[in-house]
């Protein structure tokens, strides 16, 4: 199902060449290798994940390139990447279809509150629907209260806790 405001150029596999331009000239498109350096400050500064660097970004995207389960979209304004959303398609026991798990989403602080995050989520939702997913899930840090309010505004709700153990 195509979202209003998207220009879809191809089929229903979630890989449509859809681009959406927001009110301030923000375009959402699939990630390209040239975008990798722009992801690092978004992970480091906006998500406070200092483990992300040029080497592991390049390694990660080389590893998942061509794997239809992984999707990353970037928001571009004036030729600059100002946000991203990355996800992985997965399955769960007891459900027929797949679901999309958001791995990371960030918008440059100066662009927050201007519709960039909404455009990114709309693009991801369109992709998930095109792939037949029944839901989109994500984890978010407890301290990101403003982000939680934004996610709820988009229709997300809290139904579980996330536990992590480093190995």
Buried (B, 14 or more C-beta within 10 A) or exposed (E): EEBEEBEBEEEEEBBBEBBBBBEEEBBBBBBEEEBBEBBBEBBBEBBEBEEBEEEEBEEBBEEBEEEEBBBBBBBBBEEEBBBBBBBBBEEEEEEEEBBBBBBBBBBBEEBBEBBBBBBBBBBBBBBBBBBEBEEBBBEBEEEBEEBBEBBEEEEBEEEEEEEEEEE
